[in-house]
Amino acid sequence: MIHESQTESSKEVHGSKPFSKLTSIEIPDLPGLIFLLCGIITILIIVFLIGFIFYTAFPTFQSQGLYSIFGTNWDYTQHQYGMLVFICGTIALTVVTIAIACPLSILTAIFLAEYSPPRLTKVMRPMIELLVGIPSVVYGIFGLFVLGNMFKYNINPGISSVLGFIPIFRNLQPSTGEGLLLASIVLSIMILPTITSLSVEAINSVPREYKEASISLGATKWETIKKAIMPVASSGILTAVVLGVMRAMGETMAVVMLFGGQMHIPGSLFDTGYAMTSKILNDIGYWVAVPEGRSALFAIAAVLIVFEVITVAAARAIGGRKKWS
Amino acid sequence: MYSKKLVVVLLTIAIIGVCALVLGCTSSSPSPTATTTATTPTSTPVQTTASITIGGSTTVQPLSTILVDAYMKNNSGVKITVTGGGSGAGETGVGSGTLDIGSASEIVPASVMTQYPNIITYTIGGSGVCVIVGTSVQVPANGFSIKDLAASYVTGQPVANLSSAGVKDIYTRADNPSGTADAMGSYLFTSANKSWIYANATNNLKTAQGNDGMVAAIQSDPNGLAFVDFGFTQNANGIQIPAVQDLNGTVYTVNAANIKGALKDFFAKQTSSTHYPIKLVRPLNYLTNGQPSPAVLAYINYANSSSAEFAYQQCGYFSMSDINNA
């Protein structure tokens, strides 16, 4: 039986019937049903994907307990699966990537939204967005064969000769250019278009009245941007950064080629490490068919998902309290 | 302006699509380079259409690539794709049905045979594993001892004899398990402890992907030490191949004749060899899950035929007939 709700009339569009309160059930029109179906399918896919990962990983968590998170030994023959080295590698990579990408992306976005002439914006934006289409393996090859030697012979020794007294700048791997800094720089280039594009949209979506009011009160352009525009756009920018973080955490191909694949926690920017995604990629070929090994690798995937959920939650919590000062 | 943009985007996609279609429809596979001693590659055409996937050992991969290229030239209806992933991936891939032919540079472990009892092994040849070092390493006349190599791999740091020769970095395989790494691990640490050859949190070893990755690592790291299949050293610049000294002091020089001699002893079920450490030689195997289809069997038979000899020579490996004639 179909009822018409009077209270929902303000949301009605001509020809459609909105969902109503629990007291009365309304059957949506055909477009509404299609949208509902798509939403349900999407949710089912997510639930199935995450459920399968955690279901497969559960035996490892059950047998290893907290050792799976805080242990350092990963050995199939000894049945030990401690992923602390991989967790620290991924976190280090993500932090350094965001430290490089965020200022570059956000300042580029401010330039494109507020300073750039329209003609220049029309040229620059597609070029930046072109970076999204480049496959990650191409980034890896670029990093390996083009940047690798530059880092090995010039950048790493150069920086460490000047700043090497600071532990984070010690050149712990002089025989290679691969390491945390190289991988992070390439990852920064990969996530730059994501953060920049979304940040530009966030800045452009700030009502003109805010800007005009600020200028009319005598503020300079930079003061207007800093105190009127950025606080309003900050939630959109934060969303962009979160998407960038999630991409950096989940990136596999470029990382496995550039991070060095050495099983220790990086001791400096020029040290190698081992990311969670790299471990899955290197071992899945054989161990996918062995129940215990498969469960262990899925455990890494499960922990990665948890990190991404925590990142999103933290970003939302910070975004809710954030005040631009 | 919106419609103009849409037209440009659609036009770009159309051009890229047409280019991809044109390129995809043309075939331009490089013909194998036959050596002066090898016969021209031929194979009896098999009147069938089939699609075959071969995957697994990165040692067997270059051999498969050359064999497949030659085979498909004479059997146009057969399409074969070759991938790597390591011997372990080949064993489990063929067992689980994702590969038609799994390749492995080792005897299939008992644990895999227990899981996939229907795996059939076709040995097509053999090869050997050797140590390589960079050009800045001063290789001693008697090479490096198994004791020094084992100690260095356990800690990830070169022991005194190696570091005094100029070795600074020790490399192992990133893909786990690898037939090449298993062979070296069995030699250095015994079969039960061969997993010590792989990187872990205590040994701090550097890693590289596949045999080619190991060679590339040493080529870019003149003070590095790694292990690879002998075939990958044949045309590689910027590396040195030191001799290996056994526990009893026997020095084994790495060359084709010695590896072939050891392979002959290996296939004769000997437990040791005077030519080369028998644990460092291994079979090159094609694996199928149960009886193969006629198309798969035809390809495997070709790989074992005299027509395929050129491919083994090109890769630096040894066919079964070559080994038997040693």
Interface residues (C-beta under 8 A of the other chain):
Chain A: T72 N73 W74 D75 Y76 T77 G82 V85 G148 N149 K152 S175 T176 V256 G260 G261 Q262 M263 H264 T272 N282 D283 G285 Y286 W287 V288 A289 V290
Chain B: G85 G86 G88 A89 E91 T92 G93 G95 S96 Q115 K168 D169 A174 D175 N176 P177 S195 A199 N200 A201 T202 N203 N204 L205 K206 T207 A208 Q209 S220 D221 N223 G224
